[in-house]
Each structure stands twice: as C-alpha cells, then as structure tokens.
Amino acid sequence: MSAYEEQIVPIKISRLAEYVSQRKRVSLEYALAYIYMNPLYKQMYDEGPKWWYLSTEALYEEFENARRVESRVIMREEFEFAVYCLEKYAFEKGISGLQALALFKRSGADDYLIDHYDLLHTQGTGYVIDELDRIINRRKRK
C-alpha cells in the first residue's frame, strides 16, 4: 500500500463515521464502534479491494451489507463465554471493554473464542488470556 493510500483510509473512516452518525442518528463514538466492529473494516487497508475508492455513501452500503451477512447464530453459552473473556482481558490489561472489543475484532480473537469454545471453556482464565495475547500480538506484527 502506498503512503497516499495509507493517508486516505483514515480520512475515509472519518467521513464514514460522520455519515453513519447522521444516518443512524447516533454519536460519533458509536459510529466509530459500528465501523471498527464491522468485518469490512479489516479489509480497508487491503490493496486488493481498494475500498477507499468508493464514495462515502457506497462505502456505507457495503458496510451495511457486510453487517447483514455476518449475522451468524451464536449459542448463548458461547456468547457469555466470549463476553467473560473480553471483560477479563480488559481488566487484566487495564483497558476499556470497547478497546478490548476493538482489539478482538481487529485480530480475529472474537471469532477464535467462538470457534474454539468447546476447548477453551474448559481451560483456566490465565490460559485463555495468554492465548488471546498470542493472537492479538501476532496480528500486530503483520
């Protein structure tokens, strides 16, 4: 990705947040959370799709489509386990739940917790936190 493209994405995200805020009549903070939690956000810096070429309105529609597609059924036990892990991770690291959620979404740790629930829920909290650290740190190095 070129330096130009790296500078464009934050501007696109800022404009998209303003647009989401207006469309959904929510705060800018909520709009950013909406963007960062969307599966499409992970692809914003990918060179292939070049999402930054889309208009704000078209990008919003793509984010809405991705949100609709992602809605998968998660069992209550899996959800409660994921929330428990998120809260424990946030407390352990001294960060907010929203910051932890953003880390989980960016790194895929949220999917990891659900996909490996059967094994992970039988392990101790320390082990799960260590696994989450490993996943999050691996993503940061990329």
C-alpha positions in Angstrom: 0.0 0.0 0.0 1.3 3.4 -0.9 1.8 6.3 1.5 -1.0 8.1 -0.2 -3.4 5.2 0.3 -2.4 4.9 4.0 -3.3 8.6 4.4 -6.6 8.2 2.5 -8.1 5.4 4.7 -8.2 7.5 7.9 -9.9 10.3 6.1 -12.5 7.8 4.6 -13.1 6.3 8.0 -13.7 9.8 9.5 -16.1 10.8 6.7 -17.9 7.4 7.0 -18.2 7.9 10.8 -19.9 11.3 10.2 -22.2 9.7 7.6 -23.1 6.8 9.9 -23.7 9.2 12.8 -26.1 11.2 10.6 -27.8 8.2 9.0 -28.3 6.3 12.2 -28.7 9.3 14.4 -26.1 8.2 16.9 -23.0 9.7 18.4 -19.7 9.8 16.5 -18.2 7.4 19.1 -21.0 4.9 18.4 -20.5 5.4 14.7 -16.7 4.6 15.1 -17.6 1.5 17.1 -20.0 0.5 14.3 -17.2 0.8 11.7 -14.5 -0.9 13.8 -16.8 -3.8 14.6 -17.7 -4.4 11.0 -16.0 -7.2 9.2 -15.3 -4.9 6.2 -13.1 -2.7 8.4 -10.4 -5.4 8.4 -10.2 -5.0 4.6 -9.9 -1.2 4.4 -6.1 -1.4 4.2 -6.0 -4.4 1.8 -4.7 -3.4 -1.6 -7.0 -5.8 -3.5 -10.5 -4.5 -3.0 -9.4 -0.8 -2.8 -12.4 0.2 -0.7 -11.1 3.7 -0.3 -12.1 4.5 -3.9 -15.8 4.2 -3.0 -17.9 7.3 -2.1 -18.9 7.6 1.5 -22.5 6.6 0.6 -21.3 3.5 -1.3 -18.9 2.5 1.4 -21.8 2.8 4.0 -23.9 0.5 1.9 -21.0 -2.0 1.7 -20.6 -1.9 5.5 -24.3 -2.4 5.9 -24.3 -5.4 3.6 -21.3 -6.9 5.4 -23.1 -6.4 8.7 -26.1 -8.3 7.4 -24.1 -11.2 6.0 -22.1 -11.6 9.2 -25.0 -12.1 11.5 -24.5 -15.7 12.4 -26.2 -17.6 15.2 -24.1 -17.9 18.3 -25.2 -20.0 21.2 -25.9 -18.3 24.5 -23.1 -20.1 26.3 -20.6 -19.2 23.6 -21.6 -15.5 23.8 -21.4 -15.4 27.6 -18.0 -17.1 27.4 -16.8 -14.5 24.8 -18.1 -11.6 26.9 -16.5 -13.1 30.1 -13.1 -13.4 28.2 -13.4 -9.9 26.8 -14.1 -8.4 30.3 -11.3 -10.4 31.9 -8.9 -9.4 29.2 -9.9 -5.7 29.5 -9.5 -5.8 33.3 -6.1 -7.6 33.1 -4.7 -5.1 30.5 -6.2 -2.0 32.2 -8.2 -1.0 29.1 -11.9 -0.4 28.5 -14.3 -3.1 27.2 -14.6 -1.1 24.0 -10.8 -1.0 23.5 -10.7 -4.8 24.1 -13.5 -5.4 21.7 -11.7 -3.4 19.0 -8.5 -5.4 19.6 -10.5 -8.7 19.4 -12.2 -7.6 16.2 -9.0 -6.4 14.5 -7.1 -9.6 15.4 -9.9 -12.1 15.0 -9.7 -13.1 18.7 -13.5 -12.7 18.9 -14.0 -15.4 16.2 -11.3 -17.5 17.8 -13.2 -17.6 21.1 -16.5 -18.7 19.4 -14.8 -21.1 17.0 -12.8 -22.8 19.8 -15.4 -22.6 22.6 -15.6 -26.3 23.1 -11.9 -26.5 24.1 -11.3 -23.0 25.6 -14.2 -23.0 28.1 -12.6 -26.0 29.8 -9.3 -24.1 30.4 -8.4 -21.7 33.1 -8.8 -17.9 32.6 -5.0 -17.4 32.6 -4.6 -19.8 29.7 -7.3 -18.1 27.7 -5.8 -14.7 28.3 -2.4 -16.0 27.2 -4.0 -17.4 24.0 -5.7 -14.1 23.4 -2.4 -12.2 23.8 -0.8 -14.5 21.4 -3.5 -13.9 18.7 -3.6 -10.2 19.2 0.2 -9.8 19.2 0.5 -12.0 16.1 -1.9 -9.7 14.3 0.0 -6.6 15.4 3.2 -7.9 13.8 1.6 -8.3 10.4 
